[in-house]
Amino acid sequence: MGDVPNGAMNSRMRFPHHRTARLMASAALAIVLGAAAGACTTTRGPETTGSIGQTSPSRSEADWRREADALASRYRANPGDPKAAIEYAHALRMTGQRTQAAAVLEQASIRHPRDKAVLGAYGRALADIGNFKQALALLGKAHTPDQPDWRVLSAQGAVLDQMAQHEEAQRYYASALRIQPNDPSVLSNLGLSYALSKQLPLAEQTLRQAASQRPVDPRVRQNLALVVGLQGRFAEAEAIARADLPPAEAAANVVYLREMLEQQQRKDAESKPLLMPRQAKPKPRRRHSGPPARG
């Protein structure tokens, strides 16, 4: 599912697995907790909120590299084939070669300026590298009001979330869900959008709905674990995470999340302005009214 939150945000908004991933999660949590404005600074792809990237949980990076090599030969043999360009660029994105993917799709868009599939893929690739305004413009051309594409609507919402325009993003997800009710990828994006706008109970409710769909994408469940943990229910978050992760890793993720929250709480406390104690107003002195002075 291209729109489902990914891994670290290649796990979308998910718990870290090593030091680099932990730094990614730190950035994501900072945004959820209101410590930073703007988009998450993690590895992402434009289909999902909180991150923009779409590594399939069933395929390793080595698998994607082999596929990228095979698709490169096909693309070079016929660079004018829009399908070859899209598939090659997708494989490049999955191996972290986002700038190259955008370059491939830029050439494809020049050759096929009205091809909606090319424009949609190019818009996603541009969002990958942080060109959000241009990405939105292209995604807007990838479908029409009379023939809306729910996947493009979800991608537009994810880009808007990257731009911290969460209310508008949520309207796009709502439109996508009217076309594709209960789609777990859109629900997951919507849930993370609520988390980014600090509506954690609503985020949890939406992610639970996403996780109840079958089959369950592990990344959706990890997003739910994160949002539960952000509300301080660490034991419950660990139990959810253990459905997809080894027990030790799930426990380590929750420990890290607890540390992040405690660190954020300390920062919040330090940033509060100190209030000067109110000083009591001096009481007016009464004039001594003794007997009139005698001459």
C-alpha positions in Angstrom: 0.0 0.0 0.0 1.9 3.1 -1.2 0.0 5.4 1.2 0.6 3.6 4.4 3.0 5.0 6.9 6.4 3.6 6.4 9.0 2.3 8.5 10.8 5.1 10.4 8.6 7.2 8.8 10.5 4.8 6.6 9.0 3.9 9.7 6.6 6.7 9.2 6.1 7.8 12.6 7.5 4.7 14.1 9.9 3.8 16.8 13.6 3.8 16.1 15.7 0.7 15.5 19.2 2.2 15.7 20.9 5.5 16.5 20.1 7.1 13.1 16.5 6.0 13.3 16.4 7.4 16.8 17.4 10.8 15.5 14.6 10.5 13.0 12.1 9.7 15.7 13.3 12.6 17.7 12.4 15.0 14.9 9.0 13.4 14.5 8.3 13.5 18.2 9.4 17.1 18.4 6.7 18.0 15.9 4.0 15.9 17.6 4.8 17.6 20.9 4.7 21.0 19.4 8.5 21.7 19.9 9.0 22.5 16.2 7.0 23.9 13.4 6.9 22.6 9.8 7.5 19.2 8.4 9.2 16.2 9.9 12.8 15.9 9.0 12.9 12.2 8.6 13.2 9.8 5.7 9.9 10.0 3.9 7.7 9.9 0.9 4.8 12.0 0.0 2.1 9.4 0.4 2.1 9.4 4.1 1.8 11.8 6.9 4.7 12.3 9.3 7.1 11.1 6.7 7.1 10.6 3.1 8.5 7.2 1.9 7.1 3.9 1.2 9.2 0.9 1.9 7.2 -2.3 1.7 7.5 -4.2 4.9 7.8 -7.5 2.9 10.8 -6.3 0.8 14.3 -5.5 2.0 16.5 -2.7 0.7 18.6 -5.3 -1.1 15.5 -6.5 -2.9 14.8 -3.0 -4.0 18.4 -2.5 -5.2 18.2 -5.5 -7.4 14.9 -4.3 -8.8 16.4 -0.8 -9.4 19.3 -2.3 -11.4 16.9 -4.3 -13.5 14.6 -1.4 -14.1 17.5 0.9 -14.9 18.3 -1.2 -18.0 14.7 -1.2 -19.1 14.5 2.6 -18.6 17.7 3.3 -20.5 16.6 1.2 -23.4 13.4 3.3 -23.7 13.5 6.5 -21.7 10.4 7.7 -23.4 8.3 4.9 -21.9 6.3 6.6 -19.0 5.6 3.3 -17.2 9.3 2.4 -17.3 10.2 5.8 -15.8 7.6 5.6 -13.1 8.7 2.1 -12.0 12.4 2.9 -12.1 11.9 6.1 -10.1 9.8 4.2 -7.5 12.6 1.7 -7.1 15.1 4.5 -6.7 13.0 6.1 -4.0 12.8 2.8 -2.2 16.6 2.7 -2.1 16.9 6.3 -0.8 18.0 7.8 -4.2 15.3 10.5 -4.1 17.0 13.2 -6.0 17.8 10.8 -8.9 14.1 9.6 -8.8 12.9 13.2 -9.1 15.3 13.8 -12.1 14.0 10.7 -13.9 10.4 11.9 -13.4 11.2 15.4 -14.4 12.4 14.1 -17.8 9.3 12.0 -18.1 7.0 15.0 -17.3 8.7 17.0 -20.0 8.0 14.2 -22.5 4.5 13.5 -21.2 3.2 16.8 -19.8 -0.4 15.6 -19.6 0.2 12.1 -18.3 -1.6 12.1 -14.9 0.3 9.0 -13.6 3.7 10.7 -14.5 2.6 14.0 -12.8 1.4 12.2 -9.7 4.7 10.2 -9.4 6.7 13.4 -10.0 4.7 15.2 -7.4 5.5 12.5 -4.8 9.2 12.5 -5.8 9.4 16.3 -5.3 7.7 16.0 -1.9 10.4 13.4 -1.0 13.1 16.1 -1.5 11.2 18.9 0.2 9.8 20.8 -2.8 6.3 20.8 -1.2 4.8 23.7 -3.1 5.8 22.4 -6.5 4.7 18.9 -5.4 1.2 20.2 -4.5 0.9 22.0 -7.9 1.8 18.8 -9.8 -0.4 16.5 -7.6 -3.3 18.9 -8.3 -2.8 18.2 -12.0 -2.7 14.4 -11.5 -6.5 14.2 -11.2 -9.5 16.4 -11.8 -12.5 17.4 -9.6 -14.9 15.4 -11.8 -12.5 12.3 -11.6 -10.7 12.5 -8.3 -8.2 9.8 -7.4 -8.3 8.9 -3.7 -4.6 8.0 -3.7 -3.7 11.4 -5.0 -5.9 13.1 -2.5 -4.2 11.2 0.3 -0.8 12.2 -1.1 -1.9 15.8 -1.2 -2.9 15.6 2.4 0.4 14.1 3.4 2.3 17.0 1.6 0.1 19.5 3.4 0.9 17.9 6.7 4.6 18.3 5.9 3.8 22.0 5.5 2.1 22.0 8.9 -1.3 22.8 7.3 -3.0 20.0 9.2 -6.6 21.2 9.0 -6.5 21.4 5.3 -4.7 18.1 5.1 -7.5 16.5 7.1 -10.0 17.7 4.6 -8.1 16.0 1.8 -8.1 12.7 3.8 -11.8 13.1 4.4 -12.4 13.4 0.6 -10.2 10.3 0.0 -12.2 8.3 2.5 -15.5 9.3 0.9 -14.2 7.6 -2.3 -12.4 4.7 -0.5 -14.1 4.2 2.9 -12.0 2.7 5.7 -8.9 2.5 3.6 -6.1 1.8 6.2 -3.5 3.9 4.5 -5.7 7.0 4.4 -6.9 6.4 8.0 -3.3 6.0 9.1 -2.4 9.3 7.5 -5.4 11.0 9.0 -4.5 9.6 12.5 -1.0 10.9 12.2 -2.3 14.2 11.1 -4.4 14.4 14.2 -1.3 13.5 16.2 0.7 16.3 14.6 -2.1 18.8 15.5 -1.9 17.5 19.1 -5.3 15.8 19.0 -4.0 12.6 20.5 -7.3 10.9 21.6 -8.7 11.4 18.1 -5.5 10.2 16.6 -5.7 7.0 18.6 -9.3 6.4 17.7 -8.5 6.8 14.0 -5.4 4.6 14.1 -7.4 1.9 15.9 -9.9 2.0 13.1 -7.0 1.7 10.6 -5.5 -1.2 12.5 -8.8 -3.0 12.6 -8.8 -3.4 8.8 -7.7 -6.7 7.3 -5.0 -7.4 6.4 -3.2 -5.4 9.0 -0.1 -3.5 7.9 2.5 -3.6 10.7 3.4 0.0 10.1 -0.1 1.1 11.0 0.1 -0.8 14.3 3.4 0.8 15.1 1.9 4.2 14.5 -0.9 3.3 16.9 1.7 2.2 19.5 3.5 5.6 19.1 0.3 7.6 19.7 -0.7 5.5 22.7 2.8 6.0 24.1 2.6 9.7 23.5 -0.3 9.7 25.9 1.8 8.1 28.6 0.4 4.6 28.4 3.8 2.9 27.9 2.8 -0.6 28.9 -0.1 -0.6 26.4 2.2 0.9 23.7 4.7 -1.8 24.3 2.1 -4.5 24.1 0.9 -3.2 20.7 4.5 -2.9 19.4 5.2 -6.5 20.4 2.7 -7.7 17.8 5.2 -6.9 15.1 8.6 -6.5 16.9 10.7 -8.8 19.0 10.0 -8.2 22.7 13.4 -6.6 23.5 13.1 -4.2 20.6 9.5 -3.2 21.5 10.6 -2.6 25.1 13.6 -0.5 23.9 11.4 1.6 21.7 9.1 2.4 24.6 12.0 3.2 26.9 13.3 5.6 24.2 9.8 7.2 23.8 9.5 7.7 27.6 12.9 9.4 27.6 11.9 11.6 24.7 8.7 12.7 26.5 10.5 13.4 29.7 13.1 15.4 27.9 10.3 17.4 26.2 8.5 18.0 29.5 11.8 19.4 31.0 12.2 21.7 28.0 8.6 22.9 28.4 9.1 23.5 32.1 12.3 25.5 31.4 10.7 27.6 28.8 7.9 28.8 31.0 8.3 32.4 32.1 9.1 33.0 35.7 6.3 34.9 37.5 7.4 37.6 39.9 5.7 37.3 43.3 3.0 39.9 43.8 4.1 42.6 46.2 1.6 43.8 48.7 0.6 47.3 48.3 1.8 49.6 51.1 -1.0 50.5 53.4 -1.7 54.2 53.6 -0.5 55.7 56.9 -3.1 57.5 59.0 -2.3 61.0 60.0 -2.0 61.4 63.7 -4.8 63.7 64.8 -3.9 64.8 68.3 -5.1 67.9 70.1 -4.4 71.2 68.3 -1.1 72.7 69.2 -1.4 75.5 71.6 0.3 78.8 71.0 
